[in-house]
Every structure is written in structure tokens, then in C-alpha cells.
């Protein structure tokens, strides 16, 4: 009975219980932190693997003008900036410099360069065949835009 009267028994027992609680709690916190870090790392790697794809809302300009999408790099369509200035107020020109297969499949483009004219409601009005010159393309686009 003398052992039960000793306060060390109670102090050590309580300390052992608190130690078990602390280590159990600490393992759960570390496990949650590791799971969250792994999920973050996976998400980060997954985002880096995917190529950036423009969403439909990003392709649509704010204006309610017809849209001319001009596909090709600066060498195949060197006059894109001057054509944009020439067609200002009549249509919005979007010069897309990309040869992404997903983008080509979406717009049903067989070869680059390509030019597609859409109306205000994003319905295709016309496709223009290369070879392009600034004068020829500007004339064809202005003829294809419906007059109001």
C-alpha cells in the first residue's frame, strides 16, 4: 500500500497519459501536413504538364464587331498589325501565333496560315484561302462582313 501513497505514481501516470495524447496528436498533424503537401505537389506538377489552352471567353473580344482570327506566325502573316489598323471599327482582328494541334482541331484548320471570319454571335462567316496579301485579305474581309 505504500506504493499507492507515493505521489510519483500519480505524476508519472498522468505524464505518461499526456505523452501518449501528445504523440498521437502530433502524428495526425504530421500525416495531414504531408498529405496536403503531396496533394499540392501533385497539383503543381499536373498544372505544369498541361499546355495552356485559351478558353472560349478569352478568345471572344468585348466588342460586338465581327472577329477575324488570323492563324500563323510573323513570317507567314507579316502584315497582321497593319491589317488590324486598316480594319479598325469594322472587325476585330485576333492574330493567333500557335501551331497547337488541339487549337487546329478546334477551328478545323488543315494548314497554316489560315484566316477565319466570325460574326458577332461567333458563327463562322467565311474562311480565306492563302496565299495572303494585305490588300487581298482586307478586300475579302470587307466584302464578307454583312452590311447593316
BELKA-V259865 format. One record per residue. N is the residue number from 1. RES is the residue in three letters. SS is DSSP state (h for helix, s for strand, l for the rest). BURIAL is 1 if it has 9 or more other C-alpha atoms within 8 Angstrom, else 0. D_CENTER is the distance of its C-alpha to the mean C-alpha in whole Angstrom. Layout:
N;RES;SS;BURIAL;D_CENTER, N;RES;SS;BURIAL;D_CENTER
This chain:
1;UNK;l;0;75, 2;UNK;l;0;75, 3;UNK;l;0;71, 4;UNK;l;0;70, 5;UNK;l;0;72, 6;UNK;l;0;70, 7;UNK;h;0;67, 8;UNK;h;0;65, 9;UNK;h;1;64, 10;UNK;h;0;63, 11;UNK;h;0;61, 12;UNK;h;0;59, 13;UNK;h;0;59, 14;UNK;h;0;56, 15;UNK;h;0;55, 16;UNK;h;0;54, 17;UNK;h;0;52, 18;UNK;h;0;50, 19;UNK;h;0;49, 20;UNK;h;0;48, 21;UNK;h;0;46, 22;UNK;h;0;45, 23;UNK;h;0;44, 24;UNK;h;0;42, 25;UNK;h;0;40, 26;UNK;h;0;39, 27;UNK;h;0;38, 28;UNK;h;0;36, 29;UNK;h;0;34, 30;UNK;h;0;33, 31;UNK;h;0;32, 32;UNK;h;0;30, 33;UNK;h;0;29, 34;UNK;h;0;28, 35;UNK;h;0;26, 36;UNK;h;0;24, 37;UNK;h;0;23, 38;UNK;h;0;23, 39;UNK;h;0;20, 40;UNK;h;0;18, 41;UNK;h;0;19, 42;UNK;h;0;18, 43;UNK;h;0;15, 44;UNK;h;0;14, 45;UNK;h;0;15, 46;UNK;h;0;13, 47;UNK;h;0;10, 48;UNK;h;0;11, 49;UNK;h;0;12, 50;UNK;l;0;9, 51;UNK;l;0;8, 52;UNK;l;0;4, 53;UNK;l;0;5, 54;UNK;l;0;5, 55;UNK;l;0;7, 56;UNK;h;0;10, 57;UNK;h;0;11, 58;UNK;h;0;9, 59;UNK;h;0;11, 60;UNK;l;0;14, 61;UNK;l;0;16, 62;UNK;l;0;19, 63;UNK;l;0;22, 64;UNK;l;0;24, 65;UNK;l;1;25, 66;UNK;s;1;24, 67;UNK;s;1;21, 68;UNK;s;1;22, 69;UNK;s;1;19, 70;UNK;s;1;20, 71;UNK;s;1;19, 72;UNK;l;1;20, 73;UNK;l;1;21, 74;UNK;l;0;23, 75;UNK;l;0;26, 76;UNK;l;0;26, 77;UNK;l;1;25, 78;UNK;l;0;27, 79;UNK;l;0;28, 80;UNK;h;1;24, 81;UNK;h;0;25, 82;UNK;h;0;28, 83;UNK;h;1;28, 84;UNK;h;1;25, 85;UNK;h;0;28, 86;UNK;h;0;30, 87;UNK;l;1;28, 88;UNK;l;0;28, 89;UNK;l;0;29, 90;UNK;l;0;29, 91;UNK;s;1;25, 92;UNK;s;1;22, 93;UNK;s;1;21, 94;UNK;s;0;17, 95;UNK;s;1;18, 96;UNK;s;1;15, 97;UNK;l;0;16, 98;UNK;l;0;14, 99;UNK;l;0;16, 100;UNK;l;0;14, 101;UNK;h;0;16, 102;UNK;h;0;13, 103;UNK;h;0;13, 104;UNK;h;1;16, 105;UNK;h;0;17, 106;UNK;h;0;15, 107;UNK;h;0;17, 108;UNK;l;0;20, 109;UNK;l;1;21, 110;UNK;l;0;24, 111;UNK;l;0;24, 112;UNK;l;0;23, 113;UNK;l;1;23, 114;UNK;s;1;23, 115;UNK;s;1;23, 116;UNK;s;1;22, 117;UNK;s;1;24, 118;UNK;s;1;22, 119;UNK;l;1;24, 120;UNK;l;1;23, 121;UNK;l;0;23, 122;UNK;l;0;20, 123;UNK;l;0;23, 124;UNK;s;1;24, 125;UNK;s;1;27, 126;UNK;s;0;27, 127;UNK;s;1;26, 128;UNK;s;1;28, 129;UNK;l;0;29, 130;UNK;l;0;30, 131;UNK;l;0;31, 132;UNK;l;0;30, 133;UNK;l;0;32, 134;UNK;h;0;31, 135;UNK;h;0;34, 136;UNK;h;0;34, 137;UNK;h;1;30, 138;UNK;h;1;31, 139;UNK;h;0;34, 140;UNK;h;1;32, 141;UNK;h;1;30, 142;UNK;h;0;32, 143;UNK;h;0;34, 144;UNK;h;0;31, 145;UNK;l;1;30, 146;UNK;l;0;33, 147;UNK;l;0;35, 148;UNK;l;0;35
